[in-house]
Amino acid sequence: MKSLWAAALLSVTLAVFAIHTGDAWEPEDAMQRAMAILRTAPIVDAHNDLPWVIREKANGDIERYDLSVRREHDTDIPRLREGMVGTQIWSAWVPSALSPLDAMRQQLEQLDLIRRMISAYPDDFGFAVSTADIERERKQGRIASLIGLEGAHSMGNSLGALRAYYDLGARYMTLTHFHTTDWADSATGEARHDGITEFGEEVIREMNRLGMMVDISHVSDAAMSDVLQITEAPVIFSHSAARTLTGHVRNVPDDILERVRENGGIVMVPFIPAFLSEPINVWEKDLFPLLKEAKNDTEWQRITKQYRIDHGQPPLATLNDVADHIDHIRKVAGRDHVGIGADFYGTEVDYELVQGLEDVSKYPALFAELVRRGWSNEDLKKLARDNFLRVFREVEQVAARARLSRPSSLATIEEPDGQP
């Protein structure tokens, strides 16, 4: 009898050990374990374009676009809850094909829309601008809602505008979008600067001083390298994958992944098929130059519809593609430097969705796949939440020190040293 009890005790002990360590052989169901982990480490998603969807589909009318019910697109409150999202960074994006004045005007409207959207759902969303705010909202059971500026073209080459955006709540800024700016080269734009100009250096330094995360998704390789040389704080890639697996120009090459580890930054993997699947990237290679000049969803949809007519239907990306990119980034940059930046944008076309990750309710399925691949509980928590919070906290610490040693920059695009 004693031997039976001893055997039973050993079995329980081994099962508990397996669950704790995350060994692939642990007996717990993968989805159950993923859900258990996400209850303790709710997901931080660095990029969602819902504000632009509301602008285009409902003319910016928050009441008309009711998020309290399941919507026809990919994001709403019921599915955010189902997907175990604890922190969402809402993208304030406007097309880079706009004039500087129109871009700035529309960006201010997008910031207003996001603030109104958060305020409209006080039981579910909590406005956040700091790591302390994120922790507060978690305790309150709300989804911490931050703002990220996607594309510095809306800054109008003005550090005063940058500071105003910060005061309105923006906590990261992507340095370029489709087009090269006057001070930073885009991955999909003309290489005019061999990376970052002298004024661009001052933009990065001012972002460091403010405590605004420097986002180098979308920039050229030379610009990535320059930023990593300039910045005093960890960087983020808010929505980029691994170029070794998919040769898209917006993805991150291995040498930069290695430097992200040295910098202490993070690469947050998107659910964009062309970033994840080489066959789709090849199929889409002539589409991006056409999309660069689109100024609204109507133009975007017209271009993509005609492209499908001309080129046929593309292959599909799957959840396993996303897991492969996450695995690769963890291998090269390290387990402390990978996160999630899904980049849901309200598409109505099936091939533009990752199969198995079609909306914001599906994050646990990705974590279940990583459980099956042998990821430990600790590494899954890092991916879900802890890595991003560590980066953001370090950015805040750099800013606190920098503000003690230097005032607001007076640099301009004409006088980058700040001296008339």
C-alpha positions in Angstrom: 0.0 0.0 0.0 2.8 2.4 0.9 4.4 1.8 -2.5 1.1 2.7 -4.2 0.9 5.9 -2.3 4.5 6.7 -3.0 4.0 6.1 -6.7 0.9 8.3 -6.7 2.8 11.0 -4.9 5.6 10.8 -7.4 3.2 11.1 -10.3 1.6 14.2 -8.9 5.0 15.7 -8.1 6.2 15.1 -11.7 3.0 16.6 -13.2 3.3 19.7 -11.1 7.0 20.0 -12.0 6.2 19.7 -15.7 3.5 22.4 -15.5 5.9 24.7 -13.6 8.8 24.2 -15.9 6.8 24.1 -19.2 8.4 20.9 -20.5 6.7 19.7 -23.7 5.7 16.4 -22.1 3.5 18.0 -19.3 0.0 16.4 -19.3 -2.1 19.5 -19.0 -4.2 20.5 -22.1 -2.3 23.1 -24.1 -5.2 25.6 -24.3 -6.1 25.2 -20.6 -2.5 26.0 -19.7 -2.4 28.9 -22.1 -5.5 30.4 -20.6 -4.1 29.9 -17.1 -0.9 31.7 -18.0 -2.8 34.6 -19.7 -5.0 35.0 -16.6 -1.9 35.9 -14.6 -0.1 37.7 -17.5 -2.8 39.3 -19.7 -1.6 40.2 -23.2 0.0 43.4 -24.2 -0.7 44.1 -27.9 1.4 46.9 -29.2 -0.6 47.8 -32.3 -4.3 47.8 -33.4 -5.7 50.1 -36.1 -9.3 50.1 -34.8 -9.3 54.0 -34.6 -8.8 54.2 -38.3 -11.5 51.6 -38.9 -14.0 53.7 -36.8 -13.0 56.8 -38.8 -13.5 55.1 -42.1 -16.5 52.9 -41.4 -18.4 55.3 -39.0 -17.0 58.7 -39.8 -15.4 58.8 -36.4 -18.8 58.3 -34.6 -18.0 56.3 -31.5 -21.7 55.7 -30.6 -22.5 54.5 -34.1 -19.6 52.0 -34.0 -20.7 50.1 -30.8 -17.8 48.2 -29.4 -19.8 46.6 -26.6 -21.2 44.0 -29.1 -19.4 41.7 -31.6 -18.6 43.6 -34.7 -18.2 42.6 -38.3 -14.5 43.4 -38.2 -11.7 42.0 -36.0 -11.9 44.0 -32.8 -14.6 44.7 -30.2 -14.8 44.5 -26.4 -16.3 41.0 -26.1 -13.5 39.5 -28.2 -10.8 41.5 -26.5 -12.0 40.0 -23.2 -12.2 36.5 -24.8 -8.7 36.9 -26.1 -7.3 37.8 -22.7 -6.0 41.2 -23.7 -4.9 43.3 -20.7 -3.2 46.2 -22.5 -3.9 47.5 -25.9 -1.9 50.3 -27.7 -4.3 51.9 -30.2 -2.6 53.1 -33.3 -3.0 56.8 -34.3 -2.3 56.4 -38.0 -3.0 58.6 -41.0 -1.7 58.0 -44.5 1.8 59.2 -45.3 0.6 60.3 -48.7 -1.2 63.3 -47.1 0.3 66.8 -47.1 2.1 67.7 -43.8 -0.8 70.0 -42.8 -3.5 67.4 -43.6 -1.5 64.7 -41.8 -1.2 66.8 -38.7 -4.9 67.8 -38.8 -6.0 64.2 -39.2 -3.6 63.0 -36.6 -5.1 65.4 -34.0 -8.5 64.1 -35.0 -7.3 60.5 -34.5 -6.0 61.3 -31.0 -9.3 62.9 -30.2 -11.1 59.8 -31.5 -9.0 57.4 -29.4 -9.6 59.5 -26.3 -13.3 59.6 -26.9 -13.4 55.8 -27.6 -11.6 55.1 -24.3 -13.9 57.4 -22.4 -17.0 55.8 -23.9 -16.4 52.5 -22.2 -15.2 53.3 -18.6 -16.0 49.8 -17.4 -13.7 48.2 -20.0 -11.1 50.7 -21.1 -8.8 52.7 -18.9 -6.6 55.5 -20.4 -2.9 54.8 -19.6 0.3 56.7 -20.2 2.7 54.8 -17.9 3.6 51.4 -16.5 2.0 52.4 -13.2 -1.2 53.2 -15.1 -1.1 49.7 -16.8 -0.7 48.0 -13.4 -3.6 50.2 -12.0 -5.9 49.2 -14.8 -5.1 45.6 -14.4 -6.1 45.7 -10.8 -9.3 47.4 -11.8 -10.1 44.8 -14.4 -10.0 47.2 -17.3 -8.0 47.0 -20.5 -5.2 49.5 -20.2 -5.4 51.7 -23.3 -2.4 53.6 -24.6 -1.7 55.5 -27.8 1.0 55.0 -30.4 1.7 57.3 -33.3 2.2 55.4 -36.5 4.4 57.5 -38.7 6.3 60.7 -37.9 5.1 62.4 -41.0 2.2 63.8 -38.9 4.8 65.6 -36.7 5.4 68.1 -39.4 9.2 68.3 -38.6 8.2 70.1 -35.4 9.6 69.0 -32.0 6.9 71.3 -30.5 4.3 69.1 -32.2 6.1 66.0 -30.9 5.9 67.3 -27.3 2.2 68.2 -27.8 1.5 64.6 -29.0 3.2 63.3 -25.9 1.1 65.5 -23.7 -2.0 64.2 -25.5 -1.0 60.7 -24.5 1.2 59.3 -27.3 3.8 56.9 -25.8 5.5 55.6 -28.9 6.1 57.0 -32.4 6.9 54.9 -35.5 9.6 57.0 -37.3 8.3 56.4 -40.8 5.4 54.8 -42.7 5.3 54.2 -46.4 7.2 57.3 -47.3 10.6 58.6 -46.3 10.4 61.7 -44.2 12.7 64.7 -44.3 14.9 63.1 -41.7 14.4 59.3 -41.8 14.5 56.7 -44.6 11.5 54.4 -44.9 11.8 50.7 -45.8 9.4 51.3 -48.6 10.5 54.8 -49.5 13.3 56.5 -51.3 16.7 56.2 -49.5 17.5 59.9 -49.3 19.5 60.1 -46.0 21.4 56.8 -45.7 19.4 56.3 -42.5 18.8 59.2 -40.1 19.8 62.9 -40.5 21.2 65.2 -37.8 17.7 66.5 -37.1 16.5 62.9 -36.9 19.1 62.3 -34.2 17.6 65.2 -32.3 14.1 63.8 -32.7 15.3 60.5 -31.1 17.0 62.3 -28.3 13.9 64.3 -27.6 11.8 61.2 -27.6 14.2 59.7 -25.1 13.9 62.8 -22.9 10.1 62.7 -23.0 9.8 59.0 -22.3 8.3 58.2 -25.7 9.3 54.8 -27.1 11.2 54.9 -30.4 9.5 52.6 -32.8 11.6 51.4 -35.7 9.0 49.3 -37.6 8.8 50.5 -41.2 12.2 52.2 -41.3 15.1 51.2 -43.6 17.9 49.0 -42.5 20.3 51.9 -42.3 17.8 53.9 -40.2 17.4 50.9 -37.8 21.2 50.8 -37.4 21.4 54.6 -36.9 18.6 54.6 -34.3 20.3 51.8 -32.3 23.5 53.8 -32.3 21.8 57.0 -31.2 19.2 56.1 -28.7 19.7 56.2 -25.0 16.7 53.9 -24.3 15.5 50.5 -25.5 13.7 50.6 -28.8 10.6 48.8 -30.0 9.5 47.3 -33.2 5.8 47.6 -32.7 4.8 45.3 -35.5 7.6 43.5 -37.4 8.6 39.9 -38.0 11.9 38.1 -38.9 13.4 38.7 -42.3 15.3 35.4 -42.3 12.0 33.6 -42.5 10.2 36.1 -44.7 12.2 38.6 -46.9 9.8 41.5 -46.5 11.6 44.8 -46.3 9.7 45.8 -43.2 10.9 42.7 -41.3 14.0 42.7 -39.1 17.3 41.1 -40.2 19.2 38.9 -37.8 22.1 41.4 -37.3 19.6 44.0 -36.1 17.9 41.3 -33.9 21.2 40.8 -32.2 21.6 44.5 -31.7 18.1 44.7 -30.2 19.3 42.3 -27.6 22.3 44.5 -26.8 20.0 47.6 -26.7 17.5 45.9 -24.4 14.6 46.5 -26.8 11.8 44.3 -28.1 10.4 43.1 -31.5 6.6 42.6 -31.4 5.4 40.2 -34.0 2.4 41.1 -36.2 -0.4 38.9 -37.7 0.2 40.4 -41.3 0.4 37.6 -43.9 2.9 39.2 -46.1 5.3 39.6 -43.2 4.9 36.0 -42.2 4.9 33.9 -45.4 7.5 34.1 -48.1 5.0 32.9 -50.8 2.6 35.7 -49.9 5.5 38.2 -49.7 6.5 37.3 -53.3 2.9 37.5 -54.5 2.5 40.9 -53.0 5.8 42.5 -54.0 4.3 44.8 -56.6 1.4 45.8 -54.4 3.1 48.0 -51.8 4.3 50.7 -54.3 0.6 51.1 -55.4 -0.7 51.3 -51.8 1.8 54.0 -50.9 -0.4 56.7 -52.5 -3.7 55.6 -51.0 -5.3 58.3 -48.8 -8.3 56.4 -47.5 -9.9 53.0 -47.3 -11.8 53.4 -50.6 -8.6 53.9 -52.5 -6.9 51.1 -50.6 -9.7 48.6 -51.4 -9.9 49.6 -55.1 -6.1 49.0 -55.4 -6.1 45.7 -53.7 -9.2 44.5 -55.5 -7.7 45.2 -58.9 -4.4 43.6 -57.8 -6.2 40.4 -57.0 -7.9 40.5 -60.4 -4.5 40.9 -62.1 -2.5 38.5 -59.9 -5.0 35.9 -58.7 -5.7 34.8 -55.1 -2.6 34.6 -52.9 -1.7 31.7 -50.6 -2.7 31.8 -46.9 -0.7 32.4 -43.8 -1.4 30.4 -40.7 -1.0 30.5 -36.9 2.1 28.3 -37.3 3.8 31.0 -39.4 3.4 33.4 -36.5 4.8 30.9 -34.0 7.8 30.3 -36.3 8.6 34.0 -36.4 8.3 34.3 -32.6 10.5 31.2 -32.2 13.1 32.7 -34.5 13.2 36.0 -32.7 13.5 34.4 -29.3 16.4 32.3 -30.7 18.3 35.2 -32.2 17.4 38.2 -30.0 16.6 36.3 -26.8 13.6 35.4 -24.8 13.5 38.9 -23.2 13.1 40.7 -26.5 10.0 39.4 -28.2 6.3 40.4 -27.9 3.0 40.7 -29.8 2.0 43.6 -32.1 -0.8 42.0 -34.1 -1.7 45.0 -36.3 -5.4 44.1 -36.7 -6.8 46.7 -39.1 -10.4 45.7 -39.9 -9.8 44.0 -43.2 -12.8 42.4 -44.9 -10.7 40.1 -47.1 -10.0 36.5 -45.8 -6.5 36.2 -47.3 -5.4 39.3 -45.4 -6.0 37.4 -42.1 -3.8 34.7 -40.6 -5.7 31.5 -40.5 -6.3 30.7 -36.8 -5.7 34.3 -35.7 -8.5 36.0 -37.5 -9.5 38.4 -34.7 -8.6 39.6 -31.2 -10.3 36.6 -29.5 -7.7 34.2 -30.9 -4.5 35.1 -28.9 -4.8 32.0 -26.6 -4.6 29.7 -29.6 -1.2 31.1 -30.4 0.0 30.6 -26.8 -1.4 27.1 -26.9 0.7 26.4 -29.9 3.8 27.7 -28.1 2.9 25.4 -25.2 2.9 22.5 -27.6 6.4 23.7 -28.8 7.7 23.4 -25.3 7.8 27.1 -24.1 8.1 27.5 -20.4 5.5 29.4 -18.3 8.1 32.1 -17.6 8.9 32.6 -21.3 5.2 32.7 -22.2 4.6 35.4 -19.6 7.5 37.4 -21.0 6.0 37.2 -24.5 2.6 38.1 -23.3 3.4 41.1 -21.0 6.6 41.2 -19.0 9.0 42.0 -21.9 7.0 45.0 -23.0 6.6 46.3 -19.4 10.3 46.0 -18.8 11.1 48.0 -21.9 8.6 50.7 -21.2 9.8 50.9 -17.6 13.4 51.4 -18.8 12.2 54.1 -21.2 10.6 55.9 -18.3 13.8 55.6 -16.2 15.9 57.0 -19.1 13.5 60.0 -19.4 13.5 60.7 -15.7 17.3 61.0 -15.8 17.4 62.9 -19.1 15.0 65.6 -17.9 17.3 66.4 -15.0 20.2 67.1 -17.4 18.7 68.8 -20.4 15.7 71.0 -21.3 13.3 70.7 -24.3 15.2 70.7 -27.6 14.9 73.9 -29.7 16.2 72.1 -32.8 14.5 72.6 -36.2 14.8 70.9 -39.5 16.6 74.0 -40.7 18.8 74.4 -37.6 19.2 70.9 -36.2 21.7 72.1 -33.5 19.1 74.4 -32.1 21.2 77.5 -32.8 19.8 80.3 -35.2 
